[in-house]
Amino acid sequence: MQAVLIGQAYQAESATEAERKRHWDLFRTSIVAFRLRTRKLAVEPHTGGFSLKTVFSGLEAYELNDRAASVVPGEVLLVRQNEVYSSSIATAVETDSFSLFFPFEFYRQEIAEGRSEPLRRFLDSAASSVSLPVNSKFSALLRRVATQLEVTDSKLLLGELVAQLQMAIGGHVEDVVKSYARISMRIGVRKADRLRRLMRAREMLHDDLGRDVTLADLAAEACMSEFHLLRCFTEAFAVPPSRYLDQLRMERARELLGSSRLPVKVVADRVGYTNFSAFCRSFGRATGMTPRMFRNEYVNTLCEE
């Protein structure tokens, strides 16, 4: 499926009939991307296929039915198809806005191939009208897609990036659906807002594995008390923050041991362990092997392949 970049806002209500037809044909057959760099903008109410909104700098505000959402860097807003909404930018410095519209066929194909259930449940929930944090890899991929759309005409490269993006969206949606379902609140809007604040706190753990984050830091990021943060984090993500951070560190350690020849002590330091013995104990609990055994096993497996 091809991707097309448009460098100016599409004003659906004031567009001519010819402009509407041209854009409709694009929305129907292609993934349409808009990258807008401006300090002031008002986009008229419009609709389309399933879409993704983010900003690389600044802030963009959205009005969806009776709900408002603000998108800031490091977050994405996913909007269900056929939703009518408007957006605006009013910032002191330039906002770099990026959005993607997927054709209706994309959603139909997801349904036909049985991958749509998490996406359907997400878009039918209150969380679909809330801008939610994404991990750094997802953010970096969005920026790469936006940049490559501007500088390359390689259909192969763009196709690869779009395929990676679809997988990233799928992973993000599955994560959100599971966490959203675990939160015991009944009112959807409040539940979605709580998830947003918890995910912002969780991203602090992802940002720097070596940083000595405290429970107070996470609570401040989520605008909660420490006790409330601990209880809500554990409910939403199935483990307390300390355990979640340990899982992140072990995952990163396995990646470094398998993909580099860094000394094991350097790997331990890079994933946030100043005590090497503590790292080895944690790694053993997570994998059943010492770091050196894991590396040897990984190398032997590659050789057999």
Helices and strands as residue ranges (DSSP letters): E 3-6, H 17-29, E 31-46, E 51-57, E 60-64, E 67-71, E 75-79, E 85-101, H 104-112, H 117-123, G 126-129, E 132-133, H 136-151, H 155-182, H 188-207, H 215-222, H 226-237, H 241-259, H 264-270, H 276-287, H 291-304
